[in-house]
Amino acid sequence: MQNKVDLAFSLIGTEIPADHGYLLFSALSKILPFIHTNKQVAIHPISGKRTENRLMYLNQNSYLTFRVPEKMVSELLQLTGSLISIGDYEVRVGVPHVRKLKPAVSLYSPLVVIKGFMEPESFFGAVHRQLHDMNVRGKPMLVWQDKPLQDVGGRTGDLHSHFVRRTLRVKDKEIVGFALRIDNLTAEESLRVQENGIGGRNRFGCGIFLPFRR
């Protein structure tokens, strides 16, 4: 596998839908059609300040970020200066910069989606299998709503409702997934997880991992 990097573009705009993964993917695919079919492209969720009306205000930390093989960077640079429509909202793509992936002992993804696994126990088992297939021995943990973090192993009953479960709207469907953290990673394992991701819908912002900051 080729080394991947994060290509981050600054954004000029005011607000976008908070649930923007599929809308962003669709808008970008219209400008660069190869994004629609190339499964090596992962698109980070855009960060910002969420509001109560399902919108998100953009700020100085809001970027349009791709995780792609280095050879793809030149193709994506064509987006510079583009005006993209995310639902009913428009943003302009600004200046890009490249960031190399850095290993971290702990990684975090706010939403991981694995097709067919929408309950904590089965989802957690699927995560373990994917990590095993990547030869990664790190410790995965689901995130609790009212507690820091907890391994799902050995816990049953109503406690499952406390895990951070999130949804992604794709057309008229709600896709269910969970926030996930992975600890105790070696440098090589950390980069492997960041380059491969976990689960699907990576082009919609799912299963993309960043270093976890306490």
C-alpha positions in Angstrom: 0.0 0.0 0.0 1.2 3.5 -0.8 1.8 6.0 1.9 -1.2 8.2 2.6 -1.2 11.8 3.6 -3.9 14.3 4.7 -4.5 17.1 2.2 -6.3 20.0 4.0 -7.9 22.9 2.3 -9.0 26.1 4.2 -12.6 26.9 3.8 -14.3 30.3 3.3 -18.0 30.2 4.4 -20.3 30.6 7.3 -22.2 27.4 8.0 -23.0 24.0 6.6 -25.3 21.1 7.7 -24.0 19.3 10.7 -24.7 16.0 9.0 -22.8 16.8 5.8 -20.9 13.6 5.0 -22.9 12.4 2.0 -23.8 15.9 0.8 -20.1 16.9 0.8 -19.2 13.7 -1.1 -21.9 14.3 -3.7 -20.8 17.9 -4.2 -17.1 17.0 -4.6 -17.9 14.2 -7.0 -19.6 16.6 -9.4 -16.4 18.7 -9.6 -14.0 15.7 -9.7 -15.8 12.6 -10.8 -13.0 10.2 -9.9 -13.9 10.8 -6.2 -17.2 9.0 -6.8 -15.5 5.7 -7.8 -12.0 5.7 -6.2 -12.2 3.9 -2.9 -8.7 5.1 -1.9 -10.2 8.5 -1.2 -11.3 9.2 2.4 -12.9 12.6 3.3 -12.7 13.8 6.8 -15.8 15.3 8.5 -15.5 19.1 8.6 -15.1 20.4 12.1 -16.9 23.5 13.5 -19.4 24.6 16.1 -22.7 22.7 16.1 -25.9 24.6 16.6 -29.3 23.4 17.8 -30.9 23.7 14.3 -28.7 20.9 12.8 -26.2 23.3 11.3 -22.5 23.9 12.0 -20.7 27.2 12.0 -17.3 27.2 10.3 -14.3 28.7 12.1 -10.5 28.9 11.6 -10.2 25.2 12.4 -12.7 24.1 9.7 -10.9 22.4 6.8 -11.9 20.2 3.8 -9.4 17.3 4.4 -8.7 14.3 2.2 -6.8 11.2 3.3 -5.3 9.9 0.1 -2.2 8.2 -1.4 0.5 10.9 -2.1 0.2 10.4 -5.8 -3.4 11.7 -5.7 -2.5 15.1 -4.2 -1.9 16.8 -7.6 -5.3 15.7 -8.9 -7.1 17.1 -5.8 -5.3 20.5 -6.0 -7.7 21.3 -8.8 -10.3 22.0 -6.1 -8.5 25.2 -5.0 -10.8 28.1 -5.5 -13.9 26.0 -6.2 -17.3 26.9 -4.9 -19.1 23.9 -3.6 -22.7 23.5 -2.6 -23.3 21.4 0.5 -27.0 21.0 0.6 -28.4 24.6 0.6 -25.1 26.1 1.8 -22.1 27.2 -0.2 -18.4 27.3 0.8 -15.3 28.2 -1.2 -12.2 26.0 -1.2 -9.1 27.9 -0.1 -5.4 27.3 0.1 -4.3 23.6 0.7 -1.5 22.1 2.7 -0.2 18.6 3.1 0.1 16.8 6.5 2.0 13.6 6.9 0.3 11.0 9.1 1.9 10.8 12.5 1.9 7.7 14.8 0.1 8.0 18.1 -0.5 5.5 21.0 -4.2 6.3 20.9 -6.5 7.0 17.9 -10.1 8.2 17.8 -12.8 8.3 15.2 -16.2 10.0 16.0 -18.1 7.6 13.8 -17.3 4.1 12.6 -19.8 2.3 10.4 -19.6 -1.5 9.7 -22.4 -2.8 7.5 -24.7 -5.2 9.3 -23.4 -4.4 12.8 -25.6 -1.9 14.6 -25.5 -3.3 18.2 -22.6 -2.8 20.5 -21.6 -6.5 21.0 -21.7 -7.4 17.3 -20.1 -4.1 16.2 -17.3 -4.6 18.7 -16.7 -8.1 17.5 -16.5 -6.9 13.9 -13.9 -4.2 15.0 -11.8 -6.9 16.6 -11.8 -8.9 13.4 -10.8 -6.0 11.3 -8.0 -5.1 13.6 -6.8 -8.8 13.6 -6.8 -8.8 9.8 -4.6 -5.7 9.9 -2.3 -7.4 12.4 -3.1 -4.7 15.0 -3.1 -5.6 18.7 -4.3 -2.3 20.1 -7.2 -2.1 22.5 -10.5 -0.8 20.9 -13.1 0.9 23.2 -16.5 2.2 22.6 -17.2 5.7 24.0 -19.6 6.2 26.9 -22.0 9.1 27.0 -21.6 9.7 30.7 -18.3 8.0 31.4 -14.9 8.5 29.7 -14.5 5.2 27.9 -15.2 1.5 28.5 -14.5 -1.8 26.8 -17.9 -3.5 25.9 -16.6 -6.9 27.0 -18.5 -8.4 29.9 -21.2 -5.8 30.1 -24.9 -6.5 29.2 -28.3 -4.9 29.5 -29.3 -1.3 29.7 -25.7 -0.1 30.0 -25.5 -0.4 26.2 -27.7 2.7 25.8 -24.8 4.8 27.2 -22.5 4.2 24.3 -22.1 7.1 21.8 -24.2 5.9 18.9 -24.3 8.3 15.9 -26.1 8.3 12.5 -25.2 9.4 9.0 -27.9 10.3 6.5 -27.4 8.9 3.1 -30.2 10.0 0.8 -33.3 8.7 2.6 -31.5 6.3 4.9 -30.0 6.6 8.4 -26.7 4.7 8.7 -25.9 3.7 12.3 -22.4 3.6 13.8 -20.4 4.3 17.0 -17.6 6.5 18.2 -14.4 4.4 18.6 -11.1 4.8 20.3 -8.1 2.4 20.0 -5.3 2.4 22.7 -1.9 0.7 23.2 -0.8 1.0 19.6 2.7 0.7 18.3 3.9 3.3 15.8 3.6 0.8 12.9 0.1 -0.2 14.0 -1.1 3.3 14.5 -0.1 4.3 10.9 -1.7 1.1 9.6 -5.0 2.0 11.2 -4.8 5.5 9.9 -4.1 4.4 6.4 -6.7 1.7 6.2 -9.4 3.0 8.5 -12.1 0.7 10.0 -15.5 -0.1 8.5 -17.0 1.6 5.4 -18.3 4.9 4.2 -14.8 6.5 4.4 -15.8 8.9 1.6 -18.6 10.1 3.9 -16.3 10.9 6.8 -16.7 7.5 8.7 -13.9 5.3 10.1 -11.2 7.9 9.7 -8.8 8.0 12.7 -6.8 10.9 14.2 -4.5 11.0 17.2 -6.6 11.1 20.4 -6.0 14.2 22.6 -7.1 14.0 26.2 
